[in-house]
Amino acid sequence: MRMLFSAALAAVALAATAGAREYRPSDEKPPRVAQEFRAAWVATIYNIDWPSRPGLSASAQQAEMRAILDRLVALRMNAVILQVRAQCDAAYQSRREPWSSSFTGTMGRSPGYDPLAFAIREAHARGLEVHAWFNPFRALSNNSRQTARNHVTRTSPGLTKRFGNMTWLDPANPAARRHALDVILDVVRRYDIDGVHIDDYFYPYPSGNARFPDGLTPAQRRAHIDTFVRDFYQSVKREKSWVRVGISPFGIWRPGVPAGIEAGIDSYEHLAGDSRKWLRNGWVDYLAPQLYWRIQPERQSFPKLLEWWRGQGSRPVWPGIATSRIQSREDPGRPAAEITNQIDLTRRIGRNWHGHIHWSAEALMNDRGGINRRLASSYTQHAAVPPMPWVNRRNPSAPSLTATLSGSNTEIRWRADNRAARVAVQVRNGNQWNTVRILPASAGRHTVPRADAVAITAICRTGNMSRPVVVSLR
């Protein structure tokens, strides 16, 4: 009886297969896949974004990360900027620095898994890039915090200086700069990240009349930070040229620049951040100035600042936008429309590649002010990350592609060469083409609702795209 039943199943399967038609490539040409950097910061310090609180089980933390990544994909975004080193600690397995307390509540205690490795695996499976975010010089955000035995304040206190209630690696100390760079390069070597990212904490923000206790002039400090940024960029590129290097400085280079712009601090003087120089000198693959202000008023105008920044160099300027300030205490009346209006401006102002970064994932997870519905209108199709032609101009080879109609679905299969990291999947219904997913090239297959045509475009690690391969199904 069992043999008869198995034979019957085999006959049904054979009949279904015989009825299916495999379609092969045609000469049709779809529109070019859009390229725009759409990212969100995921902060681990103070459990701002992830994990939601310290002490959660490994499985609960992993479920939260999956939910964040799923939300980004659902919103048609393409990158996550994950904080992996907030205060000389690690959200990954490290022999150099202790485990972050954000995961267990105790610095130095393992969460039972490698959060960065997990995030990379899950993000890449969804077609998302992962940029590892480091705070290079902040050593402790609060000196009353418990530290692990292998924290730099205990192993190498001579590299650090206290400032108020915080402790910093001293950027003027060559050994401290080397320590910060070695930590970053260790991650670049060992993890399959797509980018490295540092923010504006080069020196601490001023506190009243207090100044960082190093006896240096602002110009001397800037020289040390310039050296670090140059070495940082060049060192990462020597290790893995395709890894993008990004910096997110304070959004105003200097008060009064451009004319009429006001700021409570002078990033150039107080934080030693000559970010305009880094952009002009090509020491970044993208600059993400934190433009957290509204389109109006003029004294801190989002479009005025964006236009100025995008005129300072040839590399991409992808501004940080403050999605978390929607209906917040910092900006109680800010509507979600402010954010989508700013996204529209990033597509119209200046000559750089399109892109922007949301601060932060928490606002997207909580759908602050109904922002997700509005983003659906801004992100109507999936987009690939823009290219880096100053690193590589070689396009990957076009993949092979076949498609099969199966009931109400279209099953597509492809094979890409080893230079392809991702593929863009496009479908046509009637005369309308739509980019429906960015997927890992290694996936090799995907199912979409029944379509009139499908196309696959291979994308390499530096964002270059192959010619599309199309299969018409009508």
N, C-alpha and C positions, 0 to 999 in steps of 0.2 A: 504493500500500500504506500509506504514512504517513497519507494522508487517511482511509482506512478505519479505521486503528487509532485515530486521534484521534476519529473519529465514534463508535467503539465506547466509548471512555472517556467521552465526553460523555453517551452514552446511559446508562451505568452511574451516572454522577454525578446525572443527572436523575432516574433511578429512585430513588436513595437519598434525594434531596431530597424527592421526592414522597411518600416513605413516612414522612418525619419530620413530627412534629406540633409546632407552636409553641404553647406554653402562655402564657396571659396572666394578669395579677393577679387574685387572689381576695380574699375578705373575711376570710380566716383571720388570726389575730393570734399571732405568736410571742412568747416571753418577751423582756423587755428585754435588750439586749446589756449584759454586765457591763462596768464601768469600774473599772480599777485600774492605777496606774502601776507597771510592771514594767521596771526598767532595770538596766543594768550600766555601771559606770565602765570606760573603756578608757584607761589611762594610757600616754603616750608617753615620759615621762621615764624614764631608765635602761632603756628598752625593757621596762618591766614587762609590758605587754600587747601593744603593737603599735608598730612592727614588732618581730618577735622579736629582731632584732639589727640594728645599723646596717650599711649597705653592701649590703644585699640589692638586687637589681634591682627596678625599678619594678613589673614584672609579678609578681615574687615577693611584694612588699609588698601589692599589690592582691589577690593570691590569698589572703593571710592575712586581709585585711579582709573579703573575701567569706565566708571560712570563719567568722569571728566573727559576722557578720550572719546567716548561715545557721543557726548554732547558736542565736542568740537567737530566730529565728523558729521553729525546731524545738521550742524550749522554751516557746513561746507567750508570749514577752515582747514589749514594744512600744516600747522606747526604748533608745538608746545615748547615754552621756554621754562625749564624746570630748575628751581633753585636746589643745587646740590651741595653748596658750601656757603653757609650764612655767617659763621663766626669761627673760622678755623676748625670746622667740624665736617662731617661727611655724611651724605645721604647715599652712601655706596660703600662697598668693602674697600678699606684703605689701610695700608701699613704706615701711612704718614700722619694721619690725624684721626681723632676718635669719632665714633658714631654720633650723629646729631641727636640731641635730646628730644627733638620734635616727634620722634617715632615711639619712644618708650618712656619719656619723661626723665630719663637719666642719661647724661652725656657718657658715651663710652659703652653703653649697653646695646648689644645687637638686637635689631627688630626681628631676627629670625629669617631674614631673606635680604636680598640686595635690591633696595627700592629703585635705584637707577637702572640696573639691568632689567628689572621687571617692567619699568616704564618704557624702556627702549623696545623691548620685545613686543609689548602690547601696542605701542604707538606705530611701530613699523608694520605690524600685521594689519593695521587700519589705514596705511598709506600716509601717516603723519611723520613729519620730521621732529627730532628731539634736539633742542639746543640746551646744553648744560650751562647753567647760570651760576657764576662764582662771585662772591664778594672777596676781592683779593686781599684787602688789608684790615677789615674789621675782625678783631680777635674775640671780643666779648661785647655783646650788646648791653650787658648789665653785669657789673663786677661782683654782684652778690650771688650770681649763678654758680652752682656747683660745677666744677671742672673735672675732667678725667685726668688720670695720671700722665697720659701721653698728649695732653693739650699743650700748645706752644707756650702758654703762660707759665707752665711748670717745667717743660723740658728745655726751653730756650728763652727765658724771661728777658735776656738782653736784646732780643729782637723786637721787643714790645715797648709801648709807652702808654701810660694811663692818661685819659682826658675826661674829666668829670667822672661820670659813673660808668665809663666804657674803657675798653682797652683796644689798642690798635697795633698791628705790625707797623713798624716805622718805615715808611717808604724811602727815607733818606739812607737807610742801612742797606747796602748791597746784598747782604746775606738774607735780609727780610724779603727783598724783592725776589731773590733767587728761590727762597722757600715758596712764595706764592706762585711763581711760575712753574716750579717743579710739581706742585700739587696739580695744577691745571694740565700740564703735559702728561702726567701719570694717567689722568682720565682720558685724554685724547688717545694715548697709546692703547689702553686696555678696553675701552668701550666703543661701541659702534655708533657714536653720536654723529649728528649732522652739523652741529654748530657748537661754538663756545661763546659765552655771553657774560659780560661784566657790566655793573651798573655804575652809579655816580659816587660811590663811597670810596674815593681815593684818600681823602682826608675827611675828618668829621665835620659836620655842619657846625658853624660857630655858635657859641653859647655866651650871650652877653659880651663882656669884654675879654673873656678867656680865649686864649689862642693855644694851638697845639704846642706842647713843650719841647720844641726842637731847636729853637733859636735861629731858624732859617727864615729868609725872606720869601715872599710868594714866588718870586722868579726862580729861586733855588729849588723850591718844592716842585714847581712846574717842570723844571729840567729833569728831576728824578722821575716824575710820572711820565713825561714824554719818553724817557729811556725805557721805562717798563712797558708802555703801550707798544712802542716799536719792536722791542724784543719779543713781546707776547705774540704779536701778529706774525713776525718772521719765524718764530719757533714753531707755532702751530702749523704754518704752511710747510715747513720742512718735514714735519711728521706726517701730515695728511693734507695734501693741498686742497682737497674737496671740502674740508671742514670749514664752514663759514665762521668768521670772526665778527661778532657784533658788540657794540658798546651802547649803553643807554644813559647818556649824560643828563644832567639837569637841563630843562628845556630852554633856558635862556643863557646864551653864551656869556653875555655881560649886560648889565643894566644899560639901557639906552641904545642897544643894538638889536634890531634896527631902531631907527629914531622913534621915540615915543614909548618904547617898551620899558616897563618898570619891573623891578624884582627886589625882594627883601634880602637876597644874598647875591654875592658876586661869585659865581661858580669858578670863574677864571682866577680870581684872587683867593677866595676862601677854600675851595676844594682842589685847587691846582689842576683844574680841568680845562686845558686848552683844546677842547674837542674839535674846534674848527680846524686846527692844525692837523689832527689825526685824519680828519675827512679829506683835507686837501692833499696830504701826503700819501693817501692810500694805505693807511695803517689799519683799516677796517674793511670788511666786505659789506657791512651795512652799519649805519648809525641810526639809533632810535632815540632821539631827544624826547624827553618826557613832556609832551605838550598837553598838560592836563587841564588847561584853561578852556573857557568857552570861546566860541567864534566872536562874540562881543563880551566885554568892551575892548576898546583899542589898546589899552595899556598892557594887556597880556593877550593879544588877539591870536587865536589859533591859526587862521590863514596867513596873517602877516608874518608870524614866526616860521611857519612851514615854508613859505615862499623864500624867506631869507636863508633858512638852512639848506634848501635844495639848490640854492645858487652858490654854495660854498665849495662844492667839489663834484666830481663825476661819479662817485660811488652812491649806491642807493641810500636815501633817507626815508626810513619807515618809522613814522612817529609813534610814540606811545600815546594812547588815548585813554582817558580816565572813565571807563565804563562803570567802575565801582563808585563814582561820584553821582550817579543817577539817584535822585531823591535821597541824598546822604546828608550827614551833619555838616560836611565840608561845603556842600552846595545843595541846600534843601530843595530848591526849585528846579534843579536840572532835569529836563525831560529826556526820555530815551531818544527822541528825535535829534537831540544835540549830537549824539554819537553817530547816528547814521548820516547826518549832515556833514560831520567831519570826515567820515569815510568817503563821501562823495567828493569833498575837497581834495583828499589825498589822490584822487584819480584825475583831477583837473589842474592842480597847481604844480608847476615845475616840470623838469625833464627827466627826473629819475624814474626807475622802475616803480610800479605800483606796490603799495604795501603799508601795513600798520600793525600795531600790537595792542591788544586789550589789557589794561590793568583793571581787574585781574580775573582769573577763572571763576572766582566766587560769584561775581556779578552775573556771569552766564549761567552758572548752576542754579542760582536763585531767580533767574529771569527778572532781574532788577528793572522795575518800571515797564515790563513787557518788552524788553529789548530784543528777545529772541525772535518774536514775530516780525519786528522791524528789520532785523538782520536777514531774515529770509528774503526780504525784498532787495537788500543790498547784495547778498550773495545768492544770486539766482542760479548759478551753476558752480560746480567745483572748479578750482583753479590750481595750477601747478605753481611751485615756487619759482621765482624768476632766475635767470641764468647769472653766471659769473664769467663773462667773456674775458676778463683780465686774468683769469686762472686757466680757462680751457675753452676753446672754440670748437672742439671736435664733437660732432653729433653721434649718438649711438646709431647702430644699424636698425633698420625697420624690422619689427618682429614678424614672425609668421602668425597667421590667424585663420581659424575656421569657426563656423557658427552652425548651430543646429536648432531648428524650431522644435519645441517640445511642449505641446499643449498650448497654454497661455504664456509660455516663457520662451526666451531665446538663450541658449547655452553657448557661451563663447569660450574658446580655448586659444591660448597664444604661447609662443616660445620666444623669449628675448635673449639677446646675447649678454655676456657677463658684464658689459659696461652699463647696462640698464639697471637702475635701482627701483624705478617705479614705472607704471604705465597709466596713461589716461584713457578711460573708457568713455566713448561717445556713442550715442544712439540717435537714430533719426526716425521720427514718426511723421509721415506726410513730408512736408518740406522743412520741418523744424529739427535742427540738430541740438543736442544737449549733452554737456559733459556731466556724466552721472556719478563717476567715482574716480579717485586717484588711488591706485592699489599697488602693493609690492609687485615687482616684476616676477618674483619667484612664485607668486600665487598660481599663475598659469591658467586660471579659469575663473569665470564669473557668470552668474545668471541674472538676466534683466527681464523685465516684462516684454512680451512679444513686440518686436520692433521691425521697421521696414529696412533698416540698415544699421550696422554697428561698425565702429572704428576703434583701433588701438594705436596709441602713440607711445613709444618708449622714451623715458626721461632718465638722464644720467645723474650722478651725484652732484654735478655742478649746475643742473637745471637745463642743460641742452636737450633738445627734443629731436627725435627721428621724424622722417616723413610718416604720415599716418597710413595705416593699412585698413582698407574698407572692405566689408562684405555686405553686398546688397541681398536682401531676403525677399524681394518682390520682383 
